[in-house]
Amino acid sequence: MKAKFVWWWKIIKQYLTNCTIHGVKYLVNDQLSYIERLFWLIFCALSWYGCANMINDVVRNYIQYPVALTTETTYVDWQTSFPTVAFCITSTSAIKKYFKRNPGLFTNYSNPNFLRASTEDLLSLYQEMRVPCEEFLAECTWNNVKFDCCTEFQELRKTGVGYCIAMNTFHLKPGVHFFVNRTVKYGDLIVDIRLDAKMKKYLFAGFTVHLLNNLKLPMLNNVGMDEIRIKAGKTTRVEFIMKDTFNEVGVKNIAAEHRGCRFRDEILANNLFNIYSSDSCYLEVIIERMIKLCGCVNFYYLVPQGARACNGTETVCIIANKTNIDLQSLRDEKCLPDCEGTLLLVNRLEPSEYDTPSQMYARLHFTLLSHPTVRYRRYVVNDLLDVIVSVGSAVGLFMGASILSIFELPYWLFVRRDRIA
């Protein structure tokens, strides 16, 4: 055993004597006194400690602070997406027989007969809200050019708000193709809504208008926020400005957990929606909680494959567990913010007589007040190459080593054993 230990010590001693790491050869030099060897041991240890601390700081910054945000004002060549416009029928007279408010908000029911409602009864109530686009929207204009409303406005999947149609959103197949850039300097969208007797029955029972960035969805946390009002024979003007977020190419190479956001094509496992957004992720959290706590899904929400919609009695269970279903902590834990998206600052004006088509219509005029002059740019602060360079510099500064020093280890430990006396 002793002979084997002596053999290995000679191999290690040979390596330390011949390697290019500074200072270590003095530790095994038999011609030096023990005091000199102790001197070199202390200062080698201090150097190694300083090197380890520097490398630890570099790696920690790479993991915790890989990206940063700044602002840009070189706006000449920018292309900014026009916001998403969504219309939602949130309730009908039939729904209001059972619920005081939107049932997707998990509100209390008001009719005891609701307890006897079957799943099919509730789903049929939802189907009543699905008004054909042709009966709903009359005329649409983009920068003084008319287009077919129903080609652009498509039905969104259930989000807990009601029946919603939207345009210029990443959540629908047409995608986003209304932009403002150096050639399209203005952003004016005018939508005329029919208000005949049939439509008034739907629109005034429960109707919301949403102006969102292209990744957001109308859902329970924004259904009643900053309401946009419409009135028959009047125009509601909605003015806004936009601040876009631009990501440099290297940002996507950073892990989502480290950059603190997620791109729309970074879909999670078992995703119910076609793209990722913080809103769609939050909806999935809500749906998962409903299934876990009550075994079914509220009929205003998308029902995953293998699950089922609730009947009246089970919907009461969801209402009773509202606090446990809509947990902000679960959203923060599971859902990262969006890396992309546009910040909107909106000014909603009261409906006026300005440029109104007739009493049979309500007009919505969405107008961009000024071309975007500021945007946010997310860039990589510490990429992998920076880490490699910084680590190499630390090792070279404190130890005098290089990448070739790594190959000396197997060379002197295994190849040149023949020099051992």
For each residue, the residues with C-beta under 8 A, 3 or more apart:
1: 4 5
2: 5 6
3: 6 7
4: 1 7 8
5: 1 2 8 9
6: 2 3 9 10
7: 3 4 10 11 420
8: 4 5 11 12
9: 5 6 12 13
10: 6 7 13 14 420 421
11: 7 8 14 15 412 413 417 420
12: 8 9 15 16 413
13: 9 10 16 17 28
14: 10 11 17 18 412 416 419 420
15: 11 12 18 19 408 409 412 413
16: 12 13 19 24 25 27 28
17: 13 14 25 28 29
18: 14 15 25 408 412
19: 15 16 24 25 405 408 409 412
20: 400 401 402 404 405 408
21: 24 399 400 401 405
22: 399 400 401
23: 26 27 40 43 44 47 399 400
24: 16 19 21 27 28 44
25: 16 17 18 19 28 29
26: 23 29 32 36 37 40
27: 16 23 24 37 40 41 44
28: 13 16 17 24 25
29: 17 25 26 32 37
30:
31:
32: 26 29 36 37 40
33: 36 37
34: 37 38
35: 38 39
36: 26 32 33 39 40
37: 26 27 29 32 33 34 40 41
38: 34 35 41 42
39: 35 36 42 43
40: 23 26 27 32 36 37 43 44
41: 27 37 38 44 45
42: 38 39 45 46
43: 23 39 40 46 47
44: 23 24 27 40 41 47 48
45: 41 42 48 49
46: 42 43 49 50
47: 23 43 44 50 51 398 399
48: 44 45 51 52 398 399
49: 45 46 52 53
50: 46 47 53 54 398
51: 47 48 54 55 394 395 397 398 399
52: 48 49 55 56
53: 49 50 56 57
54: 50 51 57 58 390 394 398
55: 51 52 58 59 390 391 394 395
56: 52 53 59 60
57: 53 54 60 61
58: 54 55 61 62 382 387 390 391 394
59: 55 56 62 63 387 391
60: 56 57 63 64
61: 57 58 64 65 381 382
62: 58 59 65 66 382 383 384 386 387
63: 59 60 66 258
64: 60 61 258
65: 61 62 68 381 382
66: 62 63 254 258 259 380 381 382 383
67: 251 254 259 260 378 379 380 381
68: 65 378 379 381
69: 376 377 378
70: 376 377 379
71: 374 375 376 377
72: 75 246 374 375 376 377
73: 373 374
74: 77 78
75: 72 78 371 372 373 374 375
76: 182
77: 74 182
78: 74 75 181 182 244 372 375
79: 179 180 181
80: 179 180 181 242 244 342 372 375
81: 168 176 178 179 213 214 244 342
82: 168 176 178 179 180 187 189 368
83: 168 211 212 213 214 240 242 342 344 366
84: 166 167 168 169 210 211 212 213 214 216
85: 166 167 168 189 191 209 210 211 364 366
86: 156 164 165 166 167 169 209 210 212 218
87: 136 153 164 165 166 193 207 208 209 210
88: 161 162 163 164 165 207 208 209 210 218 223
89: 92 129 131 162 163 164 202 203 205 206 207
90: 102 104 161 162 206 207 208 223
91: 95 96 99 101 102 103 129 162 205 206
92: 89 95 96 125 128 129 201 202 205 206
93: 96 97 201 205
94: 97 125 128
95: 91 92 98 99 103 125 129 205 206
96: 91 92 93 99 100 205 206
97: 93 94 111
98: 95 103 109 110 111 113 114 117 125 312
99: 91 95 96 102 103 107 108 109 110 114
100: 96 107 108 109 110
101: 91 105 107
102: 90 91 99 105 107 161 162 206 223 300
103: 91 95 98 99 106 107 109 298 299 300 315
104: 90 159 160 161 162 220 223 298 300 301
105: 101 102 160 220 223
106: 103 220 298 318 319 322 325 326
107: 99 100 101 102 103 319
108: 99 100 319
109: 98 99 100 103 114 312 315 316 319
110: 98 99 100
111: 97 98 114
112: 115
113: 98 116 117
114: 98 99 109 111 117 312 315
115: 112 312 313 316
116: 113 312
117: 98 113 114 121 122 311 312
118: 121 122 311 312
119: 122 123 296 299 308 309 310 311
120: 123 124
121: 117 118 124 125 311 312
122: 117 118 119 125 126 299 309 310 311 312 315
123: 119 120 126 127 299 309
124: 120 121 127 128
125: 92 94 95 98 121 122 128 129 299
126: 122 123 129 130 158 162 163 299 300
127: 123 124 130
128: 92 94 124 125
129: 89 91 92 95 125 126 162 163 202
130: 126 127 155 163
131: 89 135 136 163 199 202
132: 135 136
133: 136 137 149 150 153 165
134: 137 150
135: 131 132 194 198 199
136: 87 131 132 133 165 193 194 199
137: 133 134 140 149 150 153 191 192 193 194
138: 149 192 193 194 357 361
139: 146 149 190 191 192 357
140: 137 146 147 148 149 152 153 189 190 191 192
141: 144 145 146 147 188 189 190
142: 145 147 178 188 189
143: 184 186 187 188
144: 141 188
145: 141 142
146: 139 140 141
147: 140 141 142 151 152
148: 140 151 152
149: 133 137 138 139 140 152 153 191
150: 133 134 137 153
151: 147 148 174
152: 140 147 148 149 167 168 174
153: 87 133 137 140 149 150 165 166 167
154: 165 166 167 172 173 174
155: 130 163 164 165
156: 86 159 164 165 166 169 171 172 217 218
157: 171 272 273 302
158: 126 300 301 302
159: 104 156 164 217 218 219 279 283 301 302
160: 104 105 219 220 283 286 298 300 301
161: 88 90 102 104 164 208 218 219 220 223 300
162: 88 89 90 91 102 104 126 129 206 300
163: 88 89 126 129 130 131 155
164: 86 87 88 89 155 156 159 161 218
165: 86 87 88 133 136 153 154 155 156
166: 84 85 86 87 153 154 156 169 171 172 210 218
167: 84 85 86 152 153 154 172 174 178
168: 81 82 83 84 85 152 176 177 178 214
169: 84 86 156 166 172 175 176 212 214 215
170: 175 176 214 215 264 275 277
171: 156 157 166 215 217 273 274 275 277 280
172: 154 156 166 167 169 175
173: 154
174: 151 152 154 167 177
175: 169 170 172
176: 81 82 168 169 170 179 214
177: 168 174
178: 81 82 142 167 168 187 189
179: 79 80 81 82 176 184
180: 79 80 82 184 185 186 187 242 368 371 372
181: 78 79 80 184 185
182: 76 77 78 185
183:
184: 143 179 180 181 187
185: 180 181 182 371
186: 143 180 368
187: 82 143 178 180 184 366 367 368
188: 141 142 143 144 365 366 367 368
189: 82 85 140 141 142 178 365 366 367
190: 139 140 141 363 364 365 366
191: 85 137 139 140 149 363 364 366
192: 137 138 139 140 357 361 362 363 364
193: 87 136 137 138 199 203 230 361 362 363 364
194: 135 136 137 138 199 360 361
195: 199 200 203 232 359 360 361 362
196: 199 200 360
197: 200 201
198: 135 201 202
199: 131 135 136 193 194 195 196 202 203
200: 195 196 197 203 204 232
201: 92 93 197 198 204 205
202: 89 92 129 131 198 199 205 207
203: 89 193 195 199 200 207 230
204: 200 201 207
205: 89 91 92 93 95 96 201 202
206: 89 90 91 92 95 96 102 162
207: 87 88 89 90 202 203 204 230
208: 87 88 90 161 218 223 224 227 228
209: 85 86 87 88 227 228 230 236 364
210: 84 85 86 87 88 166 218 222 228
211: 83 84 85 228 238 240 344 346 366
212: 83 84 86 169 216 217 218 222 344
213: 81 83 84 216 341 342 343 344
214: 81 83 84 168 169 170 176 341 342
215: 169 170 171 264 275 277 278 279 338 340 341
216: 84 212 213 222 277 279 341
217: 156 159 171 212 277 279 280 283
218: 86 88 156 159 161 164 166 208 210 212 222 223
219: 159 160 161 222 223 279 282 283
220: 104 105 106 160 161 223 286 326
221: 225 282
222: 210 212 216 218 219 225
223: 88 90 102 104 105 161 208 218 219 220
224: 208 227
225: 221 222
226: 346 348
227: 208 209 224 348
228: 208 209 210 211 236 238 348 364
229: 236 348 350 351
230: 193 203 207 209 234 236 351 362 364
231: 234 236 351 362
232: 195 200 359 360 361 362
233: 353 356 358 359 360 361 362
234: 230 231 351 352 353 356 362 363
235: 351 352 353 354 355 356 362 363 364 365
236: 209 228 229 230 231 348 349 350 351 352 362 363 364 365
237: 349 352 354 365 367
238: 211 228 346 347 348 349 364 365 366 367
239: 346 347 349 367 369
240: 83 211 344 345 346 347 366 367 368 369
241: 344 345 368 369 370 372
242: 80 83 180 342 343 344 345 368 372
243: 342 343 345 372 374 375 376
244: 78 80 81 342 343 372 375 376
245: 339 340 341 342 343 375 376 377 378
246: 72 375 376 377 378
247: 251 252 263 339 340 377 378
248: 251 377 378 379 380
249: 252 253
250: 253 254 379 380 383
251: 67 247 248 254 259 339 378 379 380
252: 247 249 263
253: 249 250 380 383 384
254: 66 67 250 251 258 259 380 383
255: 258 259
256: 259 260 261 262 263 266 336
257: 260 336
258: 63 64 66 254 255
259: 66 67 251 254 255 256 339 378
260: 67 256 257 336 337
261: 256 336 337 338 339 378
262: 256 266 276 278 336 337 338 339
263: 247 252 256 266 276 339 340
264: 170 215 275 276 277 338 340
265: 275 276
266: 256 262 263 276
267: 271 274 275 276
268: 271 276 281 284
269:
270: 304
271: 267 268 276 280 284
272: 157 280 283 284 287 302 304
273: 157 171 276 277 280 283 284
274: 171 267
275: 170 171 215 264 265 267 280
276: 262 263 264 265 266 267 268 271 273 280 281 338
277: 170 171 215 216 217 264 273 280 281 338
278: 215 262 281 282 335 336 337 338
279: 159 215 216 217 219 282 283
280: 171 217 271 272 273 275 276 277 283 284
281: 268 276 277 278 284 285 331 334 335 336
282: 219 221 278 279 285 286 331 335
283: 159 160 217 219 272 273 279 280 286 287 301 302
284: 268 271 272 273 280 281 287 288
285: 281 282 288 289 327 330 331 334 335
286: 160 220 282 283 289 290 301 325 326
287: 272 283 284 290 291 297 301 302 303 304 307
288: 284 285 291 292
289: 285 286 292 293 321 324 325 327 330
290: 286 287 293 294 296 297 298 301 310 318 325
291: 287 288 294 295 296 297 304 307
292: 288 289
293: 289 290 317 318 321 324 325
294: 290 291 310 314 317 318 321
295: 291 314
296: 119 290 291 307 308 309 310 311 314 318
297: 287 290 291 301 302 303 304 307 308 309 310
298: 103 104 106 160 290 301 309 310 315 318
299: 103 119 122 123 125 126 309 310 315
300: 102 103 104 126 158 160 161 162
301: 104 158 159 160 283 286 287 290 297 298
302: 157 158 159 272 283 287 297
303: 287 297 307 308 309
304: 270 272 287 291 297 307
305:
306:
307: 287 291 296 297 303 304
308: 119 296 297 303
309: 119 122 123 296 297 298 299 303
310: 119 122 290 294 296 297 298 299 314 315 317 318
311: 117 118 119 121 122 296 314 315
312: 98 109 114 115 116 117 118 121 122 315 316
313: 115 316 317
314: 294 295 296 310 311 317 318
315: 103 109 114 122 298 299 310 311 312 318 319
316: 109 115 312 313 319 320
317: 293 294 310 313 314 320 321
318: 106 290 293 294 296 298 310 314 315 321 322 325
319: 106 107 108 109 315 316 322
320: 316 317
321: 289 293 294 317 318 324 325
322: 106 318 319 325 326
323: 326 327
324: 289 293 321 327
325: 106 286 289 290 293 318 321 322
326: 106 220 286 322 323
327: 285 289 323 324 330 331
328: 331 332
329: 332 333
330: 285 289 327 333 334
331: 281 282 285 327 328 334 335
332: 328 329 335
333: 329 330
334: 281 285 330 331
335: 278 281 282 285 331 332
336: 256 257 260 261 262 278 281
337: 260 261 262 278
338: 215 261 262 264 276 277 278 341
339: 245 247 251 259 261 262 263 378
340: 215 245 247 263 264
341: 213 214 215 216 245 338
342: 80 81 83 213 214 242 243 244 245
343: 213 242 243 244 245 376
344: 83 211 212 213 240 241 242
345: 240 241 242 243
346: 211 226 238 239 240
347: 238 239 240 369
348: 226 227 228 229 236 238
349: 236 237 238 239 352
350: 229 236
351: 229 230 231 234 235 236 362
352: 234 235 236 237 349
353: 233 234 235 356
354: 235 237
355: 235 363 365
356: 233 234 235 353 361 363
357: 138 139 192 360 361 363
358: 233 361
359: 195 232 233
360: 194 195 196 232 233 357
361: 138 192 193 194 195 232 233 356 357 358
362: 192 193 195 230 231 232 233 234 235 236 351
363: 190 191 192 193 234 235 236 355 356 357
364: 85 190 191 192 193 209 228 230 235 236 238
365: 188 189 190 235 236 237 238 355
366: 83 85 187 188 189 190 191 211 238 240
367: 187 188 189 237 238 239 240
368: 82 180 186 187 188 240 241 242 371
369: 239 240 241 347
370: 241 373
371: 75 180 185 368
372: 75 78 80 180 241 242 243 244 375
373: 73 75 370
374: 71 72 73 75 243
375: 71 72 75 78 80 243 244 245 246 372
376: 69 70 71 72 243 244 245 246 343
377: 69 70 71 72 245 246 247 248
378: 67 68 69 245 246 247 248 251 259 261 339
379: 67 68 70 248 250 251
380: 66 67 248 250 251 253 254 383
381: 61 65 66 67 68
382: 58 61 62 65 66 386 387
383: 62 66 250 253 254 380 386 387
384: 62 253 387 388
385: 388 389
386: 62 382 383 389 390
387: 58 59 62 382 383 384 390 391
388: 384 385 391 392
389: 385 386 392 393
390: 54 55 58 386 387 393 394
391: 55 58 59 387 388 394 395
392: 388 389 395 396 402 403
393: 389 390 396 397
394: 51 54 55 58 390 391 397 398
395: 51 55 391 392 398 399 401 402
396: 392 393 399 400 401 402
397: 51 393 394
398: 47 48 50 51 54 394 395
399: 21 22 23 47 48 51 395 396
400: 20 21 22 23 396
401: 20 21 22 395 396 405
402: 20 392 395 396 405
403: 392 406 407
404: 20 407 408
405: 19 20 21 401 402 408 409
406: 403 409
407: 403 404 410 411
408: 15 18 19 20 404 405 411 412
409: 15 19 405 406 412 413
410: 407 413 414 415
411: 407 408 414 415 416
412: 11 14 15 18 19 408 409 415 416
413: 11 12 15 409 410 417
414: 410 411 417
415: 410 411 412
416: 14 411 412 419
417: 11 413 414 420
418:
419: 14 416
420: 7 10 11 14 417
421: 10
